[in-house]
Amino acid sequence: SPGIIGCITPGGWHFSMAVGRTFTGGEKLLLQGIPTDRLKLSGESEVQLGDLAGNAMSLPVINAAMLSLLSVQEYALRKKKSAKYLLPKLKDQKVNDEDE
């Protein structure tokens, strides 16, 4: 079942209570969202696979970084066109303190 795991680092040891052992390198890659069946591996050891997983960034982290970059770029372009440009208010966000 889905759950939470700590940060996967190169050389890190993560213990699975469900199976009573540490995760293999391939399992660490899967936890990072990297499909091991689609990788072209050529005899890497489990330690090397674990290090690869520890040096990888998961897809949600990369997506968040890219979305932030694109958002800031769009904001900068609009701000450059009009110095008075403000970000739109959220629907649930209060416009001013008088609404309280």
Stockholm file with secondary structure:
# STOCKHOLM 1.0

chainA/1-100         SPGIIGCITPGGWHFSMAVGRTFTGGEKLLLQGIPTDRLKLSGESEVQLGDLAGNAMSLPVINAAMLSLLSVQEYALRKKKSAKYLLPKLKDQKVNDEDE
#=GR chainA/1-100 SS CCCCCCCCCTTCCCEETTTTEECCHHHHHHHTTCCGGGSCCCSCCHHHHHHHHHHCCCHHHHHHHHHHHHHHHHHHHHHHHCTTCCCCCCTTSCSSGGGC
#=GC SS_cons         CCCCCCCCCTTCCCEETTTTEECCHHHHHHHTTCCGGGSCCCSCCHHHHHHHHHHCCCHHHHHHHHHHHHHHHHHHHHHHHCTTCCCCCCTTSCSSGGGC
//
